[in-house]
């Protein structure tokens, strides 16, 4: 299953670059600096989505390192996560074409929200179902906390990005608060 999901991620990242290759065929006589300038939004959305997919893959990889078994719920949740990864190249092309329209912002951040929610659900399943954990793997809920905080911040970013057109994709900067929020919740748990 992990090999399959790694292949899905590799293919999705490869699909991100295909529209950029097509750009080269559009204007072979155009100077390169003009071509790059004219398609700056596509290059920016490619870079953003590459970083997003890479980050989601790293989070998934850390999670599945602790997996020693699986059940139907865990497999289905992984497939939902894989679907979000496969949809991201499409969402990337949408934001390259439609820029910061509310629907494009909603589609892109919404895809990320479903992906992070899937990772959170996988963490919950791993925490609550010891049979899924690899032998000797501790029942560490710190990953669950981080995943939950990340999902909450992405959901807030989705609402803000869609509701406030001037904010749009900048709402994703809320993810920079993940570490501080996790530490705050951990401190409150320790006191409680």
N, C-alpha and C positions, 0 to 999 in steps of 0.2 A: 504494500500500500504506500509506503513512504517513497519508494522508487517511482511509482506511478505519479504521485503528487509532485515530486521533484521534477519529473519530466513535464508536467503541466506548467509549472512555474517557468521552466526553461523555454518552453514554446511560447508562453505569454510574453516573456521578455523579448524573445525574437520577433514576435508579431508587432511589438511596439515600434521597431525600427523600420518596418516595411514601408509605411507612408513616407518616411524620410528618404528612402531610396527612390521612391516614385518622384519626389520633388526634383531630383537630379535630371530625370528624363523630361520634365516639363519645359525647361528652358535651357537647352544646351549652349545657346549663344550668349546667354545672360552672364555678366560678370559674377563671380562667386560671391563677392561681398554683397551684391544686390540680392542674389538668390537667398543667401542666408538671412539677410535683413527682412526680406519679404515673408519668410517662413519662420520668423523668430518664435511665434506662438507655438508652432508645431514642435520646434526644438525644445522650448521650455516645458511643454506638456509631456514630451518624451522623457526629459530629465526628471521631472516630478514623478511620473508614473514608474520609471525605473527604480527610483528611490523607494516609492511606496511598496511596489512588489517585492523588492529586496528586503525591506523591513518586515513585511508580512511573512515572507518565507523564513527569515531568521527567527521570528517569534514562533512560527509553526515548527521549525526544526528543533528549537530548544524544548518545545512541548513534547514532541514525539520521541525525543531521546529518552524520556521516562516511560514510554509505552512498552508493555511486554505482551499485551493481548488486545483484542478488540471485540466489540459487540456491534449489533446492528445500529444502535443510536450513535456510537462513536464513528462508524463508517459513514453513515448518512451525514453527520455533521461535517466530516472531512470533505465529503462530496459537495456540500453547500459552500464550504470554504473554497474548494477548487473552482466552483462556478464563478465565484467573485473574482478570482484571479484571471479566469478566462475572459470575463466581461471587461476587465480593466483596460485592455488595449482598445476596445470599442469606446469606452467612456473617455479615454484619452483622446481619441480622434474627434469625439463630440466636442470636447472643450477646445481643441485646436480649431475647429470649424465655427463653433457657436460662442466661444469666449466665455463671458461671465453671465450668460442668460440664466435665469433662475433654474430652469429645467436642467441645463447642463451641469450647473453647480450641484443640484439635487441628485442627479444621476451619479456623478463622480463621487461626491462625499457619501452618498447613500450606499454605493457599492463598497466603499471602505468600511462603512458602519456595519454592513452585513458581514463583511469579512472579519472584523474585530469581534463582533458578537459571536460568530462561529468559533473563533479561538477561545473566547471566554467560556462558551458552552463546553468545548472540549476540555478546558481546564477544570470546570465543575465536574464533568463526568469522570475525569481522571482522579479528582479529589474524593469523590463519593463512591467510586467503584474500585476498590483495591485490586480486583482481579485484572483490571486494565493496566496496572502499573507493573513495570519491570521488577523482577525480584531484586530486593535490596535498594530499590528506589524509594527515597523518603517521601512521606506525605507532606510535602512542602507547599503551603498555600500562598507563599509570597508571589509565585507566578500568577495565581488566581487573582490576587489583589491587583497586581499590575495590569493584568488583562482586563479586569473589570473597570478600573479607572480609565484605561485607554478607551474602552468602548464608550463609557459615559462621556468622555471629552469629545469623541468623534460625533456622538449623537448631539451634543450641544453645538459643535461646529456645524453640523448639518442644519440645525434649526437656525442658527445665526447666519450661516452662509446663504440660505434660501430666503429668509425673512428680511435680511438687510442687504440689498443689492451692492452697496458700497463695500461691504465686508467680503462677500463671495468666498473665494478660496483662501483668503487670509485667515479665515476662521480656523483653518487647519493648524495655524500657529499655536492654538490652544494645546496641541499635543506636547509642546515644550513644558507644559505644567505637569506632565505625567509623573516625573520623579518627585517634585515637591508634594504633589497630592498624595502619592503613595506613602511618602515619609510622614506626612501629617496624619493620615489614617492609621498607619502603623503605631505612631506615638499615642494616638487616642485609644487604640486597642490595648496597648501596654498599660495605660493608666486605668482602663476600665476593667 
